[in-house]
Amino acid sequence: MRGAFYNLINFINTNSIDDVYANAAKIILKNIYLIPDSTITDIADYCFVSTATISRLCRKLNYESFADFKMDVTMNLNYFNRDALRLQFDHQLPQREYLHQGKEVFKDHFENIINNLRSTYDSIDYEDLEFIVDKIYESNRVCFAGNFFTQSVSMQLQIELSYLGKECSAMYPLQQQLLVIEQLTKNDLIIVSSIAGGFMISHPDVIRAISKSQAYKIVITQLDKFVYSDMVDMILQVGTDHHSLIGKFSITYIFEVLEAMYYLKYGTKNINNHKE
């Protein structure tokens, strides 16, 4: 769960360096640990802006209010404090006393990535991937749902599909995802991707909306069971049973394979039709 961090960083990266809101976002990010115990007045003072500016910034960050932003930041910080040991490595980071063994850490991390990818390759049937490709082709619209990382990964597939004439969306703000999901019909497709299941755990309201949708529902994750898992049409399980964030490599691998397979099966046909 890193939504607040992603929202802040994405906002900073996509706005002018002289923008008053971007500058306030930078200060907030630098002092993120102060947010849970601060009022909106405190934050305004930190940033040398008015409380009205902080309120508008929160809305720009896709929160309804400063209180919602503060709540999300608090949840994010709790997540980091609790699970920081498994953010980048497979299950846990090495203890600091082993810092001098950097080469072994480097090697172990590499082996964990390879094992995760190998497990994905061994466990997934080619026919399942081909089924997803066919489902994408047959659907009127494709909606990608997930948190920021998996949405950014799906963007490359979205570009390929858009180039070949397929209508698809990969919104990041959850409220925007909900609006798109509510408009989908039985002729559409939802592809949910979540590395270790954080999206399903943290946003049951979105998963509930997805489960109720008439669209065909595919979930790509390391989990085999999650809230409303019995109400989706297909679960493509990747990675290992550790459910660590190393699974991001397997998620990326699956999306890139789907992109290549879609192009090989339907892209060349589309291009030839344009030539004619």
PyMOL commands that set and color helices and strands:
alter all, ss='L'
color gray80, all
select helices_A, chain A and resi 3-13+20-30+32-37+40-47+51-60+66-86+96-123+126-138+148-163+174-183+198-202+204-212+229-231+247-275
alter helices_A, ss='H'
color red, helices_A
select strands_A, chain A and resi 141-146+167-169+189-194+216-221+234-237
alter strands_A, ss='S'
color yellow, strands_A
deselect
rebuild
show_as cartoon
